[in-house]
Amino acid sequence: MTPPHPPISAGPPAPLPTSLATRAAASARHSAQALRLVWQSAPAGVIALAVLTVVAAALPPFVAYVGKLIIDAVVAAHGAAAGGVRDVALGRAVHLVALELGAVVAMAACERVLSLIRQVVGARLGIDINVRILEKAERLSLRHFEDSEFYDKLTRARREASSRPLSLINSNFQVVRHALTLAGYIALLIGFSGWMALAVLVATIPAFIAEARFSGAAFRLRNWRSPDSRRLTYLEYVLANDEHAKEVKLFGLGPLLLGRYKRLAETF
């Protein structure tokens, strides 16, 4: 028996809590829960992600600082008289260029390793979470599957529970990484100009506010439209699956179902 399908969603999703402290507390709580799930599946992967995140955060300011030293060495070599002092300055510049190259290669390698670890941890987490969901579904009675609200929750769990916790952890690691990188750049700029360091810090505020606001809105919108998403998936399944091809052809249901799919897709 096919679970009942609710009508196209009407009305906007519930607004976010207005209190910044409330939203921050909820985010921290969800992050802790997600970290616990990921840690249970792949503790070594979490440790590797944390370590490489710190390394990746430190490398960009290091590259910038070495670039400054290269410029200083080149200027010193240009201003020095021909002879031993100039040769020493040029040699230092060459060594610094090699160091800069090594740091850039390390940055690229770090990104590739981080991507690989995310994929491995995601695969491990996906298996563990899906097994839990399927074990729970196997114990449910038929009435649960006929409840549209419950079935929406089950569909969202099957669709996102295996990836959402890792995505949340990755987002938190990215926030830490960018914060550390920003702190490194500010530390370098303070020695040059305090006002420039302040300008860099202030420039990050609009992006932070926009991300905090609209990422939450996007999540609520996905949940709000999950009945429509499930309906689209069901219509697509009926039209393109061999189990229903005979009935669809025999009763001429193709144009009707396709029309419903098009209308719902446009509305969605």
GISUL-V616356 format. One record per residue. N is the residue number from 1. RES is the residue in one small letter. OMEGA is omega in degrees with one decimal (999 if undefined). Layout:
[[N | RES | OMEGA] [N | RES | OMEGA]]
//
This chain:
[[1 | m | -178.3] [2 | t | 178.3] [3 | p | -178.6] [4 | p | -180.0] [5 | h | 177.3] [6 | p | 177.1] [7 | p | 178.1] [8 | i | -174.6] [9 | s | 178.8] [10 | a | 179.2] [11 | g | -178.4] [12 | p | 175.3] [13 | p | -179.0] [14 | a | -178.9] [15 | p | 175.2] [16 | l | 172.8] [17 | p | -175.9] [18 | t | -176.9] [19 | s | 178.0] [20 | l | 179.1] [21 | a | 178.8] [22 | t | 179.3] [23 | r | 178.8] [24 | a | 178.9] [25 | a | 178.4] [26 | a | 178.7] [27 | s | 179.0] [28 | a | 179.5] [29 | r | 179.4] [30 | h | 178.8] [31 | s | 178.6] [32 | a | 178.2] [33 | q | 179.6] [34 | a | 178.7] [35 | l | 178.8] [36 | r | 178.9] [37 | l | -178.8] [38 | v | 179.9] [39 | w | 179.1] [40 | q | -178.6] [41 | s | -173.7] [42 | a | -179.1] [43 | p | 179.2] [44 | a | 178.5] [45 | g | 178.3] [46 | v | 179.1] [47 | i | 179.4] [48 | a | 177.7] [49 | l | -179.1] [50 | a | -178.0] [51 | v | -177.8] [52 | l | 175.6] [53 | t | 178.3] [54 | v | 178.8] [55 | v | 179.8] [56 | a | 178.3] [57 | a | -176.2] [58 | a | -173.1] [59 | l | -179.2] [60 | p | 175.7] [61 | p | 177.9] [62 | f | 177.7] [63 | v | 178.6] [64 | a | -179.2] [65 | y | 177.9] [66 | v | 176.2] [67 | g | 176.6] [68 | k | 179.1] [69 | l | 177.4] [70 | i | 179.2] [71 | i | 178.3] [72 | d | -178.7] [73 | a | 179.2] [74 | v | 177.7] [75 | v | 179.5] [76 | a | 179.4] [77 | a | 179.7] [78 | h | -177.9] [79 | g | -178.0] [80 | a | 176.3] [81 | a | 179.1] [82 | a | -179.7] [83 | g | -174.1] [84 | g | -178.3] [85 | v | -179.6] [86 | r | 179.1] [87 | d | 178.4] [88 | v | 180.0] [89 | a | 178.5] [90 | l | 177.4] [91 | g | 177.5] [92 | r | 178.6] [93 | a | 178.9] [94 | v | 179.1] [95 | h | 179.2] [96 | l | 176.2] [97 | v | 177.3] [98 | a | 177.4] [99 | l | 177.6] [100 | e | 178.7] [101 | l | 178.5] [102 | g | 179.6] [103 | a | 178.8] [104 | v | 176.7] [105 | v | 178.3] [106 | a | 177.2] [107 | m | -179.8] [108 | a | 179.9] [109 | a | -179.9] [110 | c | 178.8] [111 | e | -179.5] [112 | r | -179.7] [113 | v | 176.8] [114 | l | 178.8] [115 | s | 179.4] [116 | l | -179.8] [117 | i | 177.8] [118 | r | 179.9] [119 | q | -179.0] [120 | v | 179.1] [121 | v | 178.4] [122 | g | 178.1] [123 | a | 179.3] [124 | r | -180.0] [125 | l | 179.9] [126 | g | 178.7] [127 | i | -176.5] [128 | d | -178.4] [129 | i | -179.4] [130 | n | 176.1] [131 | v | 177.8] [132 | r | -179.0] [133 | i | -179.1] [134 | l | 176.1] [135 | e | 177.8] [136 | k | -179.6] [137 | a | -178.8] [138 | e | -178.9] [139 | r | -177.7] [140 | l | 176.1] [141 | s | -175.8] [142 | l | -177.3] [143 | r | 178.2] [144 | h | -178.6] [145 | f | 177.6] [146 | e | 176.9] [147 | d | -174.2] [148 | s | -179.3] [149 | e | 178.9] [150 | f | -178.3] [151 | y | 174.3] [152 | d | 179.0] [153 | k | 179.0] [154 | l | 178.9] [155 | t | 178.3] [156 | r | 179.2] [157 | a | 179.4] [158 | r | -175.5] [159 | r | -168.2] [160 | e | -173.0] [161 | a | -178.7] [162 | s | -177.8] [163 | s | -174.2] [164 | r | 179.7] [165 | p | 179.5] [166 | l | 177.7] [167 | s | 179.3] [168 | l | 178.3] [169 | i | 178.1] [170 | n | 178.3] [171 | s | 178.2] [172 | n | 177.2] [173 | f | 178.3] [174 | q | 177.2] [175 | v | 178.7] [176 | v | -179.2] [177 | r | -178.6] [178 | h | 177.7] [179 | a | 178.7] [180 | l | 178.0] [181 | t | 177.9] [182 | l | 178.4] [183 | a | 178.0] [184 | g | 178.3] [185 | y | 180.0] [186 | i | 178.1] [187 | a | 177.7] [188 | l | -176.0] [189 | l | -178.9] [190 | i | 178.7] [191 | g | -179.7] [192 | f | -179.2] [193 | s | 178.0] [194 | g | 179.6] [195 | w | 178.3] [196 | m | 177.0] [197 | a | 178.7] [198 | l | 179.5] [199 | a | 178.2] [200 | v | -179.8] [201 | l | -178.6] [202 | v | -177.9] [203 | a | -179.3] [204 | t | -172.4] [205 | i | -179.4] [206 | p | 179.8] [207 | a | 179.4] [208 | f | -179.0] [209 | i | -179.0] [210 | a | -179.5] [211 | e | -179.4] [212 | a | -177.0] [213 | r | -169.9] [214 | f | 174.8] [215 | s | 176.0] [216 | g | 178.4] [217 | a | 179.2] [218 | a | 178.9] [219 | f | 179.7] [220 | r | 179.6] [221 | l | 177.7] [222 | r | 179.7] [223 | n | -178.5] [224 | w | -176.9] [225 | r | -177.7] [226 | s | 175.3] [227 | p | 178.3] [228 | d | 178.5] [229 | s | 178.7] [230 | r | 179.6] [231 | r | 177.4] [232 | l | 179.7] [233 | t | -179.2] [234 | y | 179.6] [235 | l | 177.9] [236 | e | 179.6] [237 | y | -179.0] [238 | v | -176.0] [239 | l | -170.4] [240 | a | -177.1] [241 | n | -176.7] [242 | d | -179.3] [243 | e | -176.9] [244 | h | -175.0] [245 | a | -178.3] [246 | k | -179.0] [247 | e | -178.9] [248 | v | -179.8] [249 | k | -175.3] [250 | l | -176.6] [251 | f | 177.9] [252 | g | -176.3] [253 | l | -175.9] [254 | g | -179.1] [255 | p | -179.7] [256 | l | -178.2] [257 | l | 178.8] [258 | l | 177.2] [259 | g | 177.0] [260 | r | 179.4] [261 | y | -178.9] [262 | k | -178.9] [263 | r | -179.1] [264 | l | 179.2] [265 | a | 177.8] [266 | e | 178.0] [267 | t | -179.2] [268 | f | 999]]
//
